[in-house]
Structures are given as structure tokens and as C-alpha cells.
């Protein structure tokens, strides 16, 4: 409630923030500092706390509420099916203001090079919750291959995909996916044009140096 009050005060003070659509509870963060506070990925096993936070956020009708979660804090959480306890409780919400759950298909202790656990989606999609898949997807082909492994009746519970690192590497990666899903065909911009557009934007909205350092590290299109 304190957070909602502070958020509303900030929105009233800054017109540029008036386009805010929703609030997402992050149950995915693998940071040890966050986990030690019982937050981030630790919330997957703290089902009552997670649902309590979501219900508090749902005590308003202005914003849609969503959540992002990993499969658990560690391998033991995955083995014990902690994510399914959370999914069951989310299924009981019956609140149209809860928009979706993003599932990052790893637990918090897994390194970035570890394989994603797409197999578990077969069980996750048994729950009637709008799901967005996150992790290792780089193209429409990847998404299509995942969907083929699911029961036809469960595919309707998948509402979208979330791309992360691939977008840093190639901001145009959305375009082939969009062209496959929609009738309007978009043209890829290429590295040179992306770089030019980005440099113009950072002149207008100067990012923190730490963000630029990360972008330079992962994005060969930026100079």
C-alpha cells in the first residue's frame, strides 16, 4: 500500500510517467543480496507472501498486475515443484486485473550458459494462467518448436514470448517474429541505422554510464 501511494504521487508529479500500464512483481531476480532479504527468486518458495503482495497490488483498478518468476531458488525447489504451488494459487485469483505470469525457465542458481528447462512447460501450461515464456528464445522458429511440444488445449495459455539478450545483440530480432505473426511486413534496419538511432536517443535521454558499459559489452552494433 505504501508503494502504491508513492507511485501515484510520482505519477502526479511527472507527466511523462502517465503512460504507465501496469506493475510487475519481480520473483525472478537471482541477486544474492535480494534473495537474502527474502525477495526476488526467494519468493517462489514463499507462496503465501507472494500471493499477499499480488493481492495488495490488485487492491486498485488503475494498473494491470503481472509477475515474473524463475522455476525456483535452486535445484531442490525445482525438484519439490515449488513453482506449481505458486501456479495453483495464481489460478485461484480469478481477478481480471492480473494480466500474466512471465516464466524464466531456469532456477536462480543456474549460470547463464545452462540449458533452459522447456520440458517443465508441459506441466506449467496445465494451469489456466496467461503465461509468457522467457529464456533462450531468439527467433519465431524457437518459439514454434516449443509450442509443438505442448498439448493443443494448453497452447492457448501461452500469451507471448519475452526476448532479452537476443535483443541486445540484435534489436531487429523482433521484426522477423512480427512478420510471421502479423500481415504487416516490417523492414529490418541494419546495424548502421540502429547505431545512429540509438546515439540520437541517448543525446536526448542520457543513460547512466553503467548501462552504456553493458551495452558496449554485449552489442556489436553500438559505437
Secondary structure by P-SEA (a helix, b strand, c coil): caaaaaaaaaaaaccccccccccccccccccaaaaaaccccccccaaaaaaaaaaaaaccccbbbbbbbcccccaaaaaaaaaaaaaaaaaacccccccccccccccccccccccccccccccccccccbbbbbcccccaaaaaaaaaaccccccccccccccccccccccccaaaaaaacccbbbbbbcaaaaaaaaaaaaaaccccaaaaaaaaacccccc
